[in-house]
Amino acid sequence: MEAVTARMTTTAARLARLARPRRPAGPPRPQPASQQPAPAPGTSPPARPPGPPARPAGPPARLRSFDPGRLADLEYRAWTGYYLRDWPQVLAASAALIKMGPGMDWHRTLRSAWLALRAIQLWAPYPHNDPDGAQACMRHFYALIRLSYGTPASPAEAARLEVDWWRAHRQAQYATTPGHSSDELIESVTRLYSYLFSEPETAVRPAAAHRAHAMTLSDQWVREGRHPASPLLPLIRAALVRTYATLLAAVHH
């Protein structure tokens, strides 16, 4: 895996240098407020025009804009790679998923993808896995995400919620009474979405329900032998597309 990562890092760095645009000459940028002259003593600063407060501009808003089909396809590749234990496929899909959001350089992208891969490798064994190790990797993962996008507010809380839905899914996967476990899985994914996007749980629960359905289909595919030509595979991808289309409708504003 280190060799795969080294090759991806070298190629990514070369592509990043070639693709980096040169900034054209232009008029000087306006000074930021911190560098503008202060108002004269005895005067008041100019009032802001009335109206609703502007949403913060910049990188955090980029996480609210994505292509549901492309995102679903990459996660589908990551899922099938996970269950086939094709770790290079998981790493490549994870790196592409992370790079979909503009603003993260290739070095940080590959580091984040490696942490996500290590987390699921530590989680994968059943029944004896390492949930604490997986959560530690995801805490570092979300810390890197925050460096680029400004969110989540707490990488530790995001990691806890992430691994919690992994736990809920595994419980549903091996449950003898699947109805209750499926409900818990939906609630667990809902809490994660609500936290990551700062949206009410009612707004993101439909997306969580579609994701839980995708996982149910995936579990059936695993039980039936993980055949690469299984008719379940396009259904899994379609459920993931519905997940992200519904999520986009809830968070894209």
Backbone bond lengths (Angstrom), bond angles and torsions (degrees), N, CA, C in turn:
res aa  C-N    CA-C-N  psi(-1)  N-CA   C-N-CA  omega(-1)  CA-C   N-CA-C  phi
1 M - - - 1.451 - - 1.525 111.37 -
2 E 1.358 116.69 -35.21 1.462 118.50 178.25 1.523 111.12 -62.07
3 A 1.341 116.15 -37.23 1.466 119.18 178.87 1.518 110.96 -66.19
4 V 1.359 116.84 -41.52 1.462 120.94 178.22 1.521 110.06 -61.34
5 T 1.350 116.21 -45.59 1.453 120.39 -179.43 1.516 111.20 -63.22
6 A 1.360 116.95 -41.22 1.462 120.16 -179.74 1.526 110.91 -62.64
7 R 1.348 116.88 -41.69 1.463 119.43 179.15 1.519 110.97 -65.09
8 M 1.340 116.84 -42.09 1.456 119.96 179.74 1.517 110.71 -65.33
9 T 1.336 117.13 -38.93 1.460 120.26 179.72 1.511 110.94 -63.70
10 T 1.351 117.13 -45.15 1.463 120.78 -179.33 1.518 111.28 -62.45
11 T 1.338 116.31 -46.04 1.467 120.38 -179.71 1.522 111.01 -65.08
12 A 1.332 116.12 -43.23 1.461 119.83 -178.28 1.516 110.96 -63.79
13 A 1.336 117.14 -41.78 1.459 119.63 179.91 1.520 110.93 -63.72
14 R 1.342 117.28 -39.51 1.455 120.86 179.79 1.530 110.29 -65.12
15 L 1.342 116.33 -43.97 1.462 119.89 179.05 1.524 111.59 -65.04
16 A 1.326 116.02 -38.04 1.461 119.10 -179.56 1.518 111.01 -64.45
17 R 1.355 117.68 -38.94 1.460 120.04 179.08 1.517 111.02 -66.91
18 L 1.343 116.49 -38.87 1.459 119.51 -179.08 1.517 111.58 -70.71
19 A 1.345 116.16 -34.12 1.466 119.50 -174.41 1.519 113.11 -87.76
20 R 1.342 119.06 -9.77 1.446 120.57 -175.55 1.522 109.88 -69.23
21 P 1.326 119.16 117.00 1.474 120.35 -178.15 1.512 111.15 -75.01
22 R 1.338 115.07 149.81 1.453 120.15 173.82 1.522 109.01 -86.04
23 R 1.312 116.08 137.75 1.449 120.12 -177.60 1.519 109.66 -78.92
24 P 1.327 118.98 121.47 1.455 120.75 -179.77 1.521 110.95 -71.09
25 A 1.366 113.54 154.97 1.455 118.43 177.58 1.512 108.95 -68.52
26 G 1.294 117.03 148.48 1.448 120.52 -178.94 1.501 110.27 -164.78
27 P 1.308 116.94 -174.80 1.464 120.28 -179.77 1.511 110.18 -65.49
28 P 1.329 117.46 152.99 1.460 120.15 -179.44 1.516 110.88 -61.79
29 R 1.341 114.83 146.08 1.462 119.65 179.51 1.522 110.01 -73.59
30 P 1.334 116.43 146.68 1.464 118.22 176.02 1.513 110.70 -64.02
31 Q 1.338 115.39 146.92 1.450 119.52 -179.89 1.511 110.08 -68.72
32 P 1.345 117.90 141.96 1.462 119.08 173.36 1.509 110.57 -65.04
33 A 1.319 115.37 161.39 1.458 120.60 -176.26 1.518 111.79 -57.23
34 S 1.362 116.56 -34.22 1.459 120.19 -177.46 1.516 111.95 -67.53
35 Q 1.364 118.81 -18.81 1.454 121.82 -177.65 1.527 112.13 -108.09
36 Q 1.329 119.06 -1.90 1.444 121.12 179.78 1.521 109.19 -80.02
37 P 1.343 117.57 150.18 1.463 119.22 -177.77 1.514 111.16 -62.75
38 A 1.324 115.05 144.02 1.457 120.82 179.80 1.522 109.68 -74.27
39 P 1.340 118.23 152.96 1.461 119.98 177.44 1.517 111.22 -64.02
40 A 1.318 115.94 152.80 1.460 120.67 -179.87 1.509 110.17 -62.57
41 P 1.361 117.21 149.88 1.464 119.72 179.12 1.521 111.24 -55.15
42 G 1.313 115.47 138.41 1.458 120.43 178.48 1.504 114.46 87.53
43 T 1.347 117.39 -3.33 1.463 120.58 178.37 1.509 109.73 -111.36
44 S 1.311 116.59 163.19 1.461 122.23 179.93 1.515 109.30 -106.37
45 P 1.324 117.90 148.27 1.465 119.45 174.99 1.507 110.07 -64.93
46 P 1.319 117.90 153.11 1.478 120.42 -179.63 1.515 110.85 -60.31
47 A 1.319 114.59 139.17 1.465 119.76 -178.35 1.515 109.82 -73.53
48 R 1.349 115.55 146.95 1.449 120.88 175.73 1.520 108.56 -75.53
49 P 1.331 118.45 145.55 1.465 119.58 177.91 1.514 110.46 -62.88
50 P 1.325 117.52 145.93 1.468 119.87 -179.86 1.512 111.25 -64.56
51 G 1.303 114.87 155.71 1.461 120.23 178.12 1.510 110.36 142.74
52 P 1.337 117.38 171.61 1.466 120.04 -179.14 1.514 110.33 -65.84
53 P 1.338 117.74 149.28 1.459 119.90 178.18 1.514 110.72 -62.45
54 A 1.320 115.64 139.53 1.470 120.02 -179.00 1.518 110.31 -70.98
55 R 1.329 116.45 143.62 1.462 120.45 174.29 1.516 108.10 -69.16
56 P 1.326 118.53 143.42 1.453 119.87 -178.53 1.525 111.27 -59.42
57 A 1.343 115.91 129.10 1.460 120.29 179.56 1.508 109.62 -87.16
58 G 1.329 116.50 158.91 1.448 119.26 174.17 1.512 112.63 119.23
59 P 1.314 116.98 -164.50 1.454 122.44 -171.25 1.520 117.04 -55.17
60 P 1.382 121.77 -39.91 1.468 117.79 -176.56 1.519 114.26 -54.76
61 A 1.363 118.07 -34.30 1.462 120.05 -178.45 1.518 111.87 -66.47
62 R 1.337 118.32 -20.98 1.456 120.26 -177.31 1.526 111.77 -65.62
63 L 1.327 117.55 -26.80 1.453 119.59 178.91 1.524 111.98 -70.39
64 R 1.323 118.07 -11.06 1.456 122.40 -179.98 1.517 112.43 -96.67
65 S 1.325 117.75 7.01 1.462 121.74 -179.45 1.518 108.84 -132.29
66 F 1.322 116.86 116.33 1.463 120.67 -177.59 1.512 109.71 -155.95
67 D 1.314 115.63 164.77 1.458 123.27 178.78 1.531 107.72 -94.04
68 P 1.322 119.36 107.49 1.471 120.21 -176.50 1.520 113.65 -57.26
69 G 1.350 117.20 -39.94 1.457 119.23 -179.02 1.508 112.61 -66.08
70 R 1.317 116.78 -44.52 1.462 120.85 179.56 1.521 111.09 -66.23
71 L 1.322 116.67 -42.62 1.459 120.96 179.33 1.527 110.61 -63.29
72 A 1.332 116.59 -43.05 1.461 120.78 179.01 1.521 111.23 -63.25
73 D 1.334 117.14 -40.88 1.455 120.32 -179.55 1.527 111.31 -62.99
74 L 1.329 116.66 -42.43 1.464 119.81 -179.47 1.526 111.12 -68.40
75 E 1.335 116.72 -41.00 1.465 117.67 178.82 1.528 110.93 -68.36
76 Y 1.319 116.60 -35.49 1.466 120.44 174.56 1.530 110.77 -58.09
77 R 1.335 116.46 -42.89 1.467 120.30 177.71 1.531 111.05 -64.96
78 A 1.318 116.04 -39.18 1.464 119.32 178.01 1.529 111.02 -65.50
79 W 1.327 117.05 -41.49 1.464 120.54 179.60 1.525 111.69 -63.56
80 T 1.324 116.36 -50.65 1.467 118.44 -178.46 1.528 110.57 -64.82
81 G 1.334 117.44 -37.62 1.460 119.83 175.67 1.514 111.98 -61.43
82 Y 1.327 116.59 -38.88 1.469 120.58 179.11 1.529 111.16 -61.81
83 Y 1.319 116.49 -49.00 1.458 118.95 -176.01 1.520 113.13 -74.29
84 L 1.327 116.84 -21.96 1.462 120.31 174.29 1.521 111.62 -91.26
85 R 1.345 115.83 -0.55 1.475 122.84 -177.29 1.525 110.47 56.52
86 D 1.328 115.58 37.82 1.458 122.37 175.44 1.528 106.74 -95.53
87 W 1.333 116.41 81.42 1.461 121.15 -172.30 1.531 113.43 -64.95
88 P 1.347 120.67 -37.91 1.477 118.11 174.73 1.525 112.86 -58.55
89 Q 1.343 117.61 -38.03 1.467 119.99 177.44 1.523 110.52 -64.79
90 V 1.330 116.76 -40.24 1.462 120.45 178.48 1.524 110.47 -62.97
91 L 1.337 116.33 -44.71 1.465 120.75 -179.56 1.521 110.94 -62.10
92 A 1.331 116.99 -46.10 1.465 120.49 -178.91 1.528 110.81 -63.90
93 A 1.339 117.43 -43.57 1.461 120.26 179.83 1.528 111.01 -65.97
94 S 1.329 116.88 -39.53 1.459 120.30 179.45 1.518 111.06 -64.72
95 A 1.330 116.61 -43.03 1.469 119.75 179.18 1.518 110.66 -62.11
96 A 1.330 117.57 -41.42 1.465 120.72 179.27 1.519 111.12 -67.34
97 L 1.341 117.23 -37.49 1.452 120.72 177.20 1.528 110.87 -60.90
98 I 1.318 115.64 -46.55 1.465 119.97 -177.58 1.517 110.95 -67.98
99 K 1.336 116.71 -38.83 1.458 120.56 -177.40 1.516 112.52 -71.40
100 M 1.346 118.57 -14.53 1.462 120.97 178.61 1.519 111.24 -58.80
101 G 1.334 117.18 -32.47 1.451 119.63 177.84 1.510 110.19 -83.22
102 P 1.343 120.27 115.53 1.454 121.27 -179.37 1.521 110.94 -63.86
103 G 1.300 116.70 148.39 1.454 120.31 177.10 1.511 113.94 115.41
104 M 1.333 118.71 -10.70 1.455 121.36 178.70 1.520 109.19 -108.62
105 D 1.337 116.67 127.29 1.459 119.67 -178.81 1.525 109.93 -74.81
106 W 1.339 115.67 169.04 1.464 120.22 -174.78 1.522 112.26 -66.69
107 H 1.310 117.61 -37.12 1.463 119.14 -179.61 1.525 110.50 -61.68
108 R 1.336 116.30 -46.88 1.464 119.69 179.68 1.523 110.82 -69.29
109 T 1.329 117.35 -34.40 1.461 120.74 177.37 1.525 111.29 -60.36
110 L 1.329 116.43 -48.97 1.458 120.06 -178.00 1.522 111.49 -68.27
111 R 1.324 117.04 -35.37 1.460 120.01 175.86 1.526 110.52 -63.78
112 S 1.337 116.77 -43.00 1.467 120.95 178.72 1.526 110.82 -63.77
113 A 1.347 116.44 -43.23 1.462 119.99 179.63 1.523 110.91 -63.42
114 W 1.321 116.44 -38.89 1.477 119.88 178.83 1.526 110.84 -64.74
115 L 1.335 117.24 -40.65 1.469 120.40 178.36 1.526 111.15 -64.83
116 A 1.344 116.61 -41.16 1.468 119.65 177.71 1.526 110.78 -63.56
117 L 1.327 116.33 -40.48 1.459 120.25 178.09 1.524 111.38 -62.98
118 R 1.333 117.37 -46.35 1.458 120.63 179.96 1.533 110.79 -62.01
119 A 1.350 115.64 -37.44 1.459 119.26 179.85 1.527 110.76 -61.44
120 I 1.335 117.31 -47.27 1.463 118.48 -177.36 1.533 111.31 -74.23
121 Q 1.337 117.79 -26.98 1.460 119.20 174.08 1.524 110.75 -66.75
122 L 1.329 116.96 -38.27 1.465 120.46 177.92 1.528 111.05 -71.32
123 W 1.338 116.18 -29.14 1.463 119.81 179.71 1.527 111.82 -81.93
124 A 1.328 118.33 -28.91 1.462 122.53 -166.70 1.529 115.58 -58.77
125 P 1.346 121.48 -43.65 1.472 118.46 -175.18 1.527 111.98 -58.25
126 Y 1.334 115.01 145.32 1.463 120.46 178.25 1.523 108.38 -135.88
127 P 1.341 117.86 132.03 1.469 128.15 4.67 1.533 113.96 -92.35
128 H 1.320 118.56 -4.73 1.469 120.93 -174.36 1.531 109.41 -100.69
129 N 1.320 115.75 94.17 1.457 120.23 178.50 1.534 109.22 -118.72
130 D 1.317 116.91 -169.21 1.462 121.43 -176.43 1.535 108.93 -127.77
131 P 1.327 118.20 78.57 1.466 119.69 -178.24 1.516 113.36 -63.87
132 D 1.349 117.56 -34.12 1.465 119.60 178.93 1.526 110.84 -66.05
133 G 1.331 116.59 -41.91 1.460 119.79 177.34 1.518 111.69 -64.84
134 A 1.347 116.37 -39.94 1.465 120.30 178.07 1.530 110.71 -62.71
135 Q 1.326 116.36 -41.97 1.459 119.72 -179.04 1.527 110.77 -67.88
136 A 1.334 117.65 -36.32 1.469 120.26 177.48 1.528 110.67 -63.02
137 C 1.332 117.26 -41.84 1.465 120.24 177.57 1.521 111.24 -63.28
138 M 1.332 116.64 -41.86 1.456 119.64 -179.79 1.528 111.71 -70.31
139 R 1.318 117.37 -26.85 1.474 119.12 175.04 1.529 110.19 -65.77
140 H 1.335 116.68 -43.06 1.465 120.11 176.43 1.537 110.54 -66.51
141 F 1.333 116.35 -37.12 1.463 121.16 177.57 1.527 110.55 -58.18
142 Y 1.324 116.41 -51.31 1.457 119.46 -177.35 1.532 111.57 -70.69
143 A 1.319 117.87 -24.88 1.466 119.39 174.07 1.524 110.70 -64.92
144 L 1.338 117.02 -38.91 1.462 120.68 176.60 1.532 111.08 -68.34
145 I 1.327 117.04 -38.47 1.459 120.59 176.73 1.535 109.75 -61.09
146 R 1.309 116.04 -42.13 1.468 119.58 -179.85 1.527 111.52 -64.54
147 L 1.327 118.00 -36.52 1.457 120.19 178.50 1.525 111.78 -59.99
148 S 1.332 116.94 -33.31 1.462 120.83 -177.97 1.515 113.56 -90.27
149 Y 1.334 117.93 -33.80 1.457 120.68 -170.13 1.522 114.42 -117.71
150 G 1.326 117.51 -10.78 1.458 119.66 -179.36 1.514 114.37 85.10
151 T 1.292 118.61 -6.35 1.457 123.93 177.56 1.532 108.01 -134.69
152 P 1.319 118.13 157.54 1.461 130.00 3.04 1.526 111.99 -78.12
153 A 1.320 115.66 162.41 1.459 119.98 -178.43 1.518 110.93 -62.05
154 S 1.328 117.13 -39.79 1.458 121.78 179.77 1.522 109.49 -126.39
155 P 1.340 118.88 105.41 1.464 120.02 175.77 1.527 112.84 -57.64
156 A 1.330 116.64 -33.87 1.468 119.49 -179.93 1.524 111.05 -65.09
157 E 1.338 117.16 -42.19 1.465 120.44 179.61 1.528 110.66 -68.85
158 A 1.331 117.08 -40.31 1.464 120.15 177.63 1.527 110.35 -61.46
159 A 1.331 117.14 -42.19 1.463 120.93 179.18 1.526 110.56 -64.44
160 R 1.323 116.54 -40.49 1.470 119.87 179.20 1.521 110.64 -61.80
161 L 1.327 116.69 -45.08 1.463 120.41 179.99 1.528 111.65 -67.67
162 E 1.327 117.00 -36.39 1.470 121.19 177.74 1.522 110.99 -60.94
163 V 1.327 116.32 -52.17 1.471 119.86 -177.79 1.524 110.65 -69.72
164 D 1.327 117.15 -25.74 1.461 119.29 177.88 1.516 111.27 -65.34
165 W 1.362 117.96 -38.63 1.476 116.63 177.91 1.518 110.54 -73.19
166 W 1.339 118.37 -28.23 1.465 119.33 172.35 1.532 109.47 -60.75
167 R 1.343 115.91 -43.62 1.462 120.29 178.54 1.519 111.01 -62.33
168 A 1.345 116.02 -45.57 1.466 119.70 -179.28 1.525 110.95 -63.03
169 H 1.332 117.08 -37.53 1.459 119.64 178.32 1.520 110.76 -66.17
170 R 1.314 117.55 -44.74 1.462 119.23 -180.00 1.512 110.84 -63.39
171 Q 1.321 116.59 -37.32 1.463 119.84 177.38 1.528 110.60 -63.66
172 A 1.336 116.02 -41.51 1.467 119.47 178.02 1.520 111.26 -68.14
173 Q 1.326 116.85 -35.17 1.462 122.10 -177.49 1.520 111.32 -63.37
174 Y 1.328 116.88 -35.55 1.466 120.87 -175.88 1.529 112.43 -111.92
175 A 1.326 117.45 13.72 1.465 120.28 -176.10 1.519 111.05 -75.89
176 T 1.326 114.96 149.07 1.464 120.73 173.93 1.533 110.47 -88.82
177 T 1.330 117.07 -20.20 1.468 122.07 174.81 1.530 107.50 -121.06
178 P 1.333 117.95 84.74 1.457 121.45 -169.91 1.519 115.25 -65.41
179 G 1.325 119.27 -24.96 1.461 120.18 -176.39 1.518 112.77 -59.90
180 H 1.342 116.35 -50.86 1.464 120.50 -178.84 1.520 110.66 -63.62
181 S 1.320 117.55 -42.54 1.461 121.27 -178.60 1.516 111.55 -65.05
182 S 1.338 117.21 -37.40 1.464 120.36 178.21 1.522 110.70 -64.32
183 D 1.327 116.69 -39.85 1.457 120.05 177.40 1.525 110.36 -62.17
184 E 1.301 117.08 -42.11 1.463 120.70 179.36 1.525 110.57 -64.74
185 L 1.330 117.16 -37.24 1.461 120.90 178.34 1.525 110.28 -63.26
186 I 1.325 117.30 -45.06 1.468 120.69 178.80 1.521 110.15 -59.98
187 E 1.331 116.57 -44.64 1.466 119.48 -179.90 1.521 111.32 -64.50
188 S 1.318 117.62 -36.96 1.462 121.23 -179.13 1.529 110.99 -66.93
189 V 1.333 117.11 -44.90 1.466 120.49 177.65 1.530 109.92 -66.12
190 T 1.332 116.84 -37.82 1.467 120.66 177.66 1.523 110.93 -58.53
191 R 1.326 117.10 -45.04 1.468 120.29 -179.86 1.529 111.28 -61.89
192 L 1.333 116.69 -39.81 1.466 119.92 178.98 1.523 110.59 -64.92
193 Y 1.323 118.02 -49.50 1.464 121.10 179.85 1.531 110.62 -59.84
194 S 1.321 116.34 -44.58 1.456 120.40 -178.50 1.525 110.71 -60.27
195 Y 1.322 116.45 -40.50 1.468 119.63 -179.20 1.526 111.31 -71.35
196 L 1.327 117.56 -45.88 1.462 120.26 -175.33 1.526 111.79 -65.59
197 F 1.337 117.40 -35.90 1.457 120.17 -175.04 1.528 113.61 -106.05
198 S 1.347 117.12 1.08 1.468 121.40 179.67 1.528 110.98 54.06
199 E 1.324 115.42 45.86 1.461 121.81 178.33 1.521 109.50 -118.47
200 P 1.346 118.22 153.59 1.471 120.23 176.54 1.537 110.64 -59.46
201 E 1.304 115.73 147.69 1.463 119.68 179.77 1.521 111.71 -60.25
202 T 1.323 116.88 -33.90 1.471 119.14 -179.99 1.526 111.58 -63.51
203 A 1.346 116.86 -28.45 1.463 119.95 -177.67 1.525 112.29 -75.95
204 V 1.337 117.30 -31.68 1.463 119.98 -174.02 1.528 113.22 -105.55
205 R 1.334 117.49 -5.16 1.467 119.28 -179.62 1.522 113.16 -61.54
206 P 1.349 120.94 -39.19 1.472 118.81 177.37 1.531 112.73 -58.09
207 A 1.338 117.60 -39.28 1.468 120.09 176.78 1.523 110.56 -64.44
208 A 1.322 116.90 -39.65 1.466 120.43 178.11 1.525 111.19 -63.59
209 A 1.338 116.84 -36.95 1.469 120.04 179.03 1.526 110.85 -65.53
210 H 1.335 117.81 -41.12 1.466 120.40 176.61 1.532 110.67 -63.66
211 R 1.321 116.57 -38.92 1.467 119.49 179.28 1.527 111.05 -65.62
212 A 1.322 116.80 -41.09 1.462 120.33 177.40 1.529 110.52 -61.97
213 H 1.338 116.72 -38.57 1.473 119.83 177.68 1.527 110.20 -64.44
214 A 1.333 117.29 -40.21 1.462 120.28 176.90 1.523 110.68 -60.43
215 M 1.321 116.80 -39.59 1.462 120.33 179.25 1.526 111.84 -68.58
216 T 1.331 116.74 -35.84 1.463 120.03 176.81 1.525 110.63 -62.59
217 L 1.333 116.71 -43.16 1.466 120.55 176.49 1.528 111.12 -64.15
218 S 1.332 116.12 -40.13 1.463 120.12 178.70 1.526 111.21 -63.34
219 D 1.323 116.85 -40.84 1.466 120.54 178.44 1.533 110.38 -63.04
220 Q 1.327 116.56 -38.98 1.466 119.83 177.41 1.521 110.28 -63.80
221 W 1.338 116.80 -42.17 1.470 121.17 177.76 1.528 110.72 -59.32
222 V 1.321 117.18 -41.51 1.473 121.09 178.62 1.521 110.15 -64.32
223 R 1.338 116.82 -45.64 1.477 119.76 -178.93 1.515 111.82 -62.91
224 E 1.345 117.32 -31.09 1.464 120.80 -177.29 1.522 113.06 -87.40
225 G 1.318 117.32 6.29 1.456 119.76 171.86 1.515 116.58 109.07
226 R 1.346 118.27 2.61 1.476 122.36 175.57 1.531 112.58 59.36
227 H 1.311 116.75 42.36 1.462 120.28 -178.07 1.533 110.21 -71.80
228 P 1.328 118.15 133.23 1.469 120.43 -176.85 1.524 113.75 -67.56
229 A 1.335 118.30 -17.73 1.468 121.04 178.99 1.533 111.58 -105.23
230 S 1.313 117.79 16.98 1.458 121.16 -177.55 1.527 111.25 -62.75
231 P 1.337 117.35 137.53 1.476 119.91 176.29 1.528 112.66 -66.96
232 L 1.327 117.13 -10.92 1.463 120.00 178.35 1.527 112.10 -73.31
233 L 1.325 118.01 -26.31 1.458 120.84 -173.61 1.539 112.94 -61.70
234 P 1.342 119.03 -47.61 1.476 116.98 176.54 1.522 113.03 -64.76
235 L 1.330 117.15 -28.08 1.460 119.50 177.18 1.526 110.75 -69.04
236 I 1.328 116.33 -36.98 1.469 120.31 177.21 1.522 110.07 -62.92
237 R 1.326 115.58 -46.80 1.465 119.02 -179.59 1.526 110.74 -63.33
238 A 1.324 117.56 -40.82 1.463 120.66 179.67 1.527 111.21 -62.77
239 A 1.338 116.53 -38.95 1.464 119.69 178.02 1.527 111.03 -66.08
240 L 1.327 116.96 -35.17 1.462 119.98 176.59 1.530 111.31 -68.96
241 V 1.337 117.08 -37.31 1.466 119.59 175.65 1.527 109.84 -60.74
242 R 1.341 117.20 -44.87 1.465 120.15 178.29 1.525 110.73 -62.27
243 T 1.340 116.22 -37.30 1.469 120.21 177.58 1.516 110.81 -56.19
244 Y 1.333 115.85 -52.76 1.457 119.17 -173.37 1.520 112.52 -77.31
245 A 1.333 117.81 -29.02 1.462 119.42 174.66 1.532 110.12 -65.61
246 T 1.322 116.70 -41.91 1.463 121.14 178.67 1.521 110.77 -68.27
247 L 1.333 116.67 -40.37 1.459 120.23 178.62 1.532 110.60 -64.61
248 L 1.337 117.09 -42.43 1.460 120.84 179.31 1.533 110.28 -59.35
249 A 1.336 116.39 -42.89 1.474 119.59 179.77 1.525 111.47 -62.00
250 A 1.341 116.53 -29.40 1.472 119.76 -178.09 1.517 113.52 -82.66
251 V 1.338 117.80 -29.45 1.466 119.76 -170.05 1.524 114.14 -113.51
252 H 1.324 118.56 -11.39 1.469 120.28 -172.89 1.535 109.48 -85.12
253 H 1.327 115.69 90.47 1.468 121.01 176.19 1.510 108.45 -157.37
